[in-house]
Amino acid sequence: MIRINLLPFKQLQAEVTRRRELFIGAVVLALAALMLAGAYFYQSYQMSQLETELAGLRSEIQALDTKIKEVGDLQNKIKDLRGKNKIIADLNQKKSGPVLVMENLANATPPTLWLKDLKESGGSLTINGLAVDNKTVADFITGLEASKYFKGVELVETTQGVGPDAGFKKFAIKTGVMYQPAEPPPPDTKAKTTPVAKKEEKQG
């Protein structure tokens, strides 16, 4: 038995158009899904790269923090050592200063002059002693003035001794003491020469 499709032509055309639209819609949806998936994977890749860079930066920051801490510790040690060196230098100067003062005092003392008493107060030294005569006292003052460890040497008084000291001159001298005198500037060693003009004789 033969069957004849009596479906109108317009319905067939509408069915073909509907199927085409469904196919196109499916293709568009598939492309959109692929694009979204690609964007997701690309963003994930970028995020992974950023996380790797961030981890590297954190490691560098940690290393820099360690170095900064080490530099700070070194600076503190250097500061501590400088402070200790300054203390040692001050102690050495305080130790050697009085020794040099006494050495200069002994060098300035004439053989016929004897020191009986030394009193220091606030950088000022009072010297009491005996001498055979006034000239010996004057020589002692001159010797003190020649030393860089004494300044402002002043004769307070001279009197004739009494009792056992009747044959001597009693004196009292006041002077400033410098345990750390300033060093004099180095002398200028440059020789100053004056040019000598040479005269040429003309032979005629």
Secondary structure, DSSP 8 states (H G I E B T S, - for coil): --------HHHHHHHHHHHHHHHHHHHHHHHHHHHHHHHHHHHHHHHHHHHHHHHHHHHHHHHHHHHHHHHHHHHHHHHHHHHHHHHHHHHHHHHHHHHHHHHHHHHHS-TTEEEEEEEEETTEEEEEEEESSHHHHHHHHHHHHTSTTEEEEEEEEEEE--GGGTTSEEEEEEEEE-SS------------------------
